Amino acid sequence: MTRGGAGPISRRALLAGAGAAIGASALASPSTGSRGRRPAPPGFLWGTAISAHQSEGNNTNSDAWLAENIRPTLFRERSGDACDSYHRYAEDIEIAARLGLNCYRLGIEWSRIEPSEGQFSNAELDHYARVLETCRAHGLAPVVTFNHFTTPLWFAARGGFEVEDSPALFARYCRRAAEHLGGPMHLATTFNEANIQLLVRLLAPSDEARAGVRAANEAAARATGSPRFSRLAYADPEIVTPIMQEAHRQGYRAIKAARPDLPVGLTLTTQDIQAATPDAPVARFRDRLYGSWPGVARSHADFFGVQTYTRFRVDANGIVPPPPGAELTASGYEFYPEALAATIRWAHATIGKPIYVTESGIATDNDRRRIAYIDRALDGVRQCLDEGIPVHSYLYWSLLDNFEWTSGYGVHFGLVAVDRSTFRRTLKPSALHFGALARANRI
């Protein structure tokens, strides 16, 4: 396998480590988990999703890198080399292609492209152009995320998306990147999970949690000499939501100006909210998660990206624990793949745009449960298609076991394991299972 070129990966190497009971035939036909499946619609995208910071490594000009390396910190460990995908992207893309996928969702890193304010790196733009060209050479349609939580350090130090002129700076970056990357992009999104601040507030309402975020931000401010250091995911949603919405609108127009024919969408974190008690105000908690973002998606998005992992059961006071005996994932939330169908239905009814499942996955070290999760999530997609809902993709998070933000490397979402010392990629049985479904194009 190669570090950055497009050298061949042998079929034997592809299958190595995938389990003694899994043979080459697994790449040719779906397993028994495919009972009841039907052909996917024409043009349906089968793929995986990944972000730049979580996979590339050494993203030293970003706010996240600083936040990982100061004290106090919210992070269990530092990202470091991550999966070294900055150099090994061709290896990762070739693995996805040989599995039988036809789509590759990736992030481009703003802090690499514009490492200091107004100074754009043509070398880094050329790097991402090569990544997209490698996708196309392997038959993978690139879905490009322009911002996946991280921002340049200079941007965070000047106040991030709490500053009124930040939408113009974001749009300038979007325009420059879209002009340079040009034709290879198949779809694009401005922000990954643009409502992330609302989710953070919903999940961390305690004084202790808020104090931890405040202490980490204060440490970053001291380290940068900034009076107003702000990180996207942990900013006050009351302040940043309207500014980020304007940033999305300006970014959308900037990308479309460079590529008028390119579909540009918006993704939100779309967890299923259910009533745990008869008096549970489900609509109120749904509003707390989504705010006014659905309206922005209706007016300034060509498609909507659903990103669902579980359900939240609520009573009158907030989110309640999973039911007694419920299976939990390694991230601590409930194993509940049926949430995906519920959020697809919500998105169809509320936003009414073409729907792409841009993230769906599970953190687990039991790969049989990953296979079960994928099968049950796809059952929900099939049900939605049978109801006439326009669903155009299923992208699993993630191709690799990568850096999972504050959880570090301790939780594993990947279809492919990564050795932290050698960076060797080893396929799991779930990779072959998912690839078999994609090759058969059955959902």
SVG drawing of the C-alpha trace seen along z (x, -y; Angstrom):
<svg xmlns="http://www.w3.org/2000/svg" viewBox="-50 -42 55 61">
<polyline fill="none" stroke="black" stroke-width="0.4" points="0.0,0.0 1.1,-3.5 1.3,-6.7 0.0,-9.2 0.0,-7.7 -2.5,-5.6 -0.6,-2.3 -2.6,0.9 -3.9,2.8 -4.1,6.5 -7.3,8.3 -5.5,10.5 -4.4,7.4 -7.9,6.0 -9.2,9.2 -6.4,9.4 -7.5,9.3 -11.2,9.3 -11.8,12.6 -11.1,16.2 -14.7,17.0 -15.0,14.1 -13.8,15.0 -13.7,13.3 -17.3,14.3 -18.4,11.7 -17.5,9.0 -19.8,10.5 -23.1,11.1 -24.9,9.8 -25.1,11.9 -28.3,13.1 -28.8,9.6 -30.2,8.7 -33.5,10.5 -36.3,8.4 -34.0,5.9 -35.0,4.3 -32.9,2.6 -31.8,-0.9 -33.1,-3.8 -31.0,-4.8 -28.0,-6.9 -28.2,-5.9 -25.0,-6.7 -23.3,-4.1 -20.4,-5.4 -18.6,-6.4 -18.1,-9.8 -14.9,-11.2 -13.7,-14.6 -10.3,-16.2 -9.2,-16.8 -10.3,-13.4 -8.3,-11.5 -5.6,-13.6 -3.4,-14.3 -1.2,-17.3 -3.8,-19.9 -1.6,-22.4 -3.2,-25.6 -6.7,-24.7 -8.5,-25.7 -9.0,-22.0 -5.3,-21.4 -4.8,-24.2 -7.8,-22.9 -6.3,-19.4 -2.9,-20.7 -3.7,-23.2 -4.8,-22.6 -7.5,-22.4 -8.8,-20.5 -12.1,-18.8 -10.1,-16.1 -9.0,-12.8 -6.0,-12.7 -4.5,-14.6 -5.2,-13.9 -1.5,-13.8 -1.0,-11.9 -4.6,-10.7 -4.9,-8.1 -2.3,-9.9 -4.9,-10.2 -3.3,-13.4 -0.6,-11.2 -2.5,-7.9 -5.7,-9.3 -5.2,-7.2 -5.0,-4.0 -8.2,-4.9 -10.0,-5.8 -8.9,-2.6 -10.2,-0.5 -13.6,-2.2 -13.6,-1.6 -12.6,2.0 -15.3,2.6 -17.8,1.6 -18.8,-1.8 -19.5,-4.6 -19.3,-7.7 -16.7,-9.2 -17.7,-12.0 -14.7,-14.0 -13.9,-17.3 -11.5,-19.9 -9.7,-21.7 -10.1,-25.5 -7.1,-25.9 -4.8,-24.3 -6.2,-26.2 -6.2,-29.6 -3.6,-29.2 -3.5,-33.0 -6.1,-35.5 -6.3,-36.3 -3.4,-34.1 -4.5,-31.1 -2.3,-28.1 -2.4,-27.0 -0.3,-24.0 -3.0,-22.8 -5.8,-23.5 -3.8,-21.4 -3.6,-18.7 -7.4,-18.6 -7.7,-18.7 -5.6,-15.6 -7.8,-13.9 -10.9,-14.6 -9.3,-13.5 -8.2,-10.2 -11.9,-9.7 -13.0,-10.2 -10.3,-7.9 -11.6,-5.1 -15.2,-5.7 -16.2,-7.5 -18.4,-10.5 -16.9,-13.1 -19.2,-14.7 -17.3,-17.7 -17.9,-19.3 -16.4,-22.8 -16.4,-23.0 -16.5,-20.0 -16.4,-21.7 -12.8,-23.0 -11.8,-26.5 -8.4,-28.2 -6.8,-29.3 -6.7,-32.9 -10.5,-32.8 -11.3,-31.4 -8.9,-33.9 -10.8,-36.8 -14.1,-35.5 -15.1,-32.8 -18.8,-32.9 -19.6,-35.3 -18.3,-38.2 -20.6,-39.9 -18.2,-39.9 -17.4,-36.2 -20.0,-35.1 -18.0,-37.2 -14.8,-35.5 -16.4,-32.0 -17.9,-32.9 -14.5,-34.1 -12.9,-30.8 -15.8,-28.8 -15.5,-30.8 -11.7,-30.3 -12.0,-26.6 -14.9,-26.0 -13.1,-27.9 -9.9,-25.8 -11.5,-22.4 -13.9,-22.8 -15.5,-20.0 -14.7,-16.8 -17.1,-17.7 -20.4,-15.7 -22.2,-17.4 -21.1,-19.9 -22.2,-21.0 -21.2,-24.2 -21.3,-23.1 -21.4,-19.6 -24.2,-19.5 -24.7,-23.3 -26.9,-23.0 -24.1,-21.4 -24.2,-24.1 -27.8,-23.3 -27.0,-19.6 -24.2,-20.4 -26.5,-22.6 -29.2,-19.9 -26.8,-17.2 -24.7,-19.2 -27.1,-21.4 -25.3,-21.1 -23.4,-23.9 -20.3,-21.6 -20.4,-20.9 -20.7,-24.5 -17.9,-25.4 -15.6,-22.9 -16.3,-24.4 -15.7,-27.9 -12.4,-26.9 -11.2,-25.4 -12.1,-28.5 -10.4,-30.7 -7.2,-28.7 -7.3,-29.0 -7.9,-32.7 -4.8,-33.1 -2.7,-31.0 -3.6,-33.2 -3.8,-36.5 -7.4,-36.7 -10.1,-38.5 -12.8,-36.6 -11.7,-33.1 -14.6,-31.1 -14.8,-27.5 -17.7,-26.6 -19.1,-23.6 -19.0,-25.2 -20.1,-28.7 -23.3,-30.2 -26.1,-29.2 -28.0,-32.3 -25.1,-34.3 -23.7,-32.2 -26.9,-30.6 -28.0,-33.7 -24.5,-34.5 -23.8,-30.9 -27.1,-30.9 -25.9,-34.0 -22.5,-32.3 -24.3,-29.3 -26.4,-31.5 -23.3,-33.4 -21.2,-30.3 -24.0,-28.6 -24.1,-31.5 -20.3,-31.6 -20.0,-27.9 -22.8,-28.2 -21.1,-31.2 -18.1,-29.1 -20.1,-25.9 -23.7,-26.9 -24.5,-23.3 -23.3,-21.8 -25.9,-20.8 -25.1,-22.5 -26.8,-21.2 -27.0,-21.5 -26.6,-18.8 -27.9,-18.9 -27.6,-16.5 -31.0,-14.8 -31.5,-12.5 -35.0,-11.0 -36.8,-12.6 -39.4,-10.4 -41.8,-10.8 -40.8,-8.8 -43.9,-10.0 -47.4,-11.0 -46.8,-14.6 -43.4,-14.9 -43.2,-18.1 -41.6,-16.4 -42.2,-19.4 -40.4,-21.7 -37.3,-19.5 -37.3,-19.2 -37.3,-22.9 -34.4,-23.1 -32.4,-20.7 -33.1,-22.3 -34.0,-25.9 -34.7,-27.9 -32.3,-25.8 -35.1,-23.9 -36.2,-27.2 -32.7,-27.9 -32.5,-24.5 -35.8,-25.1 -34.6,-28.5 -30.9,-27.9 -30.2,-24.2 -30.5,-22.0 -30.7,-18.9 -30.7,-18.0 -28.3,-15.8 -29.7,-13.6 -27.1,-12.5 -28.7,-10.2 -27.2,-7.8 -29.8,-7.2 -33.0,-8.4 -33.5,-10.8 -36.3,-9.9 -37.6,-13.0 -40.0,-13.8 -41.1,-17.2 -37.7,-18.0 -35.3,-16.8 -33.6,-13.7 -34.1,-10.6 -31.8,-7.5 -32.4,-4.6 -34.9,-2.0 -33.7,0.6 -31.8,3.3 -31.4,1.3 -28.2,2.1 -25.7,-0.8 -23.0,-1.6 -19.4,-2.3 -20.3,-6.0 -22.8,-5.4 -26.0,-6.2 -28.7,-3.7 -28.3,-1.2 -31.3,-2.3 -30.8,-2.2 -34.6,-2.7 -34.0,-6.3 -32.8,-6.9 -36.2,-6.2 -37.9,-8.5 -35.6,-11.4 -35.9,-10.9 -39.6,-11.1 -39.3,-14.3 -36.9,-15.9 -39.2,-15.0 -42.3,-16.5 -40.5,-19.6 -37.9,-20.5 -39.2,-18.9 -35.9,-18.7 -34.1,-15.7 -32.7,-13.7 -29.2,-12.2 -28.2,-10.1 -24.8,-11.7 -23.9,-10.0 -25.2,-6.9 -23.1,-4.6 -22.2,-3.0 -19.3,-3.0 -18.7,0.6 -15.9,3.2 -18.4,5.9 -18.5,6.0 -21.5,8.2 -23.5,5.4 -22.1,3.0 -23.5,5.3 -26.8,5.5 -26.9,1.7 -26.2,1.2 -28.9,3.8 -31.6,2.3 -30.7,-1.3 -31.0,-0.3 -34.3,1.4 -35.6,-2.0 -34.3,-3.6 -36.0,-1.0 -39.3,-1.6 -39.0,-5.4 -38.4,-4.7 -41.4,-2.5 -43.4,-5.4 -42.3,-7.6 -39.7,-9.6 -36.8,-10.7 -33.7,-9.2 -30.6,-9.3 -27.8,-7.9 -26.6,-5.9 -23.1,-7.0 -21.8,-5.1 -19.7,-6.9 -16.9,-6.1 -14.6,-4.3 -11.8,-4.3 -11.4,-4.1 -10.4,-7.7 -10.0,-10.5 -13.4,-10.9 -13.1,-14.4 -13.2,-14.6 -13.4,-10.8 -10.1,-10.4 -9.2,-7.0 -11.1,-5.0 -14.3,-4.5 -14.4,-2.8 -17.0,-3.7 -14.9,-2.4 -15.4,0.3 -11.6,0.4 -9.3,0.6 -6.1,-1.5 -3.0,-0.6 -2.0,-3.6 1.8,-3.0 2.1,-1.7 -1.2,-3.1 -1.9,0.3 -5.5,0.5 -7.3,3.8 -10.8,4.4 -13.5,5.7 -16.2,8.1 -18.7,5.2 -16.7,3.5 -17.2,6.6 -20.8,6.8 -21.5,3.2 -19.5,3.5 -21.5,6.5 -24.8,4.6 -23.3,1.7 -22.1,4.0 -25.5,5.6 -27.1,2.1 -29.8,3.6 -31.4,1.8"/>
</svg>
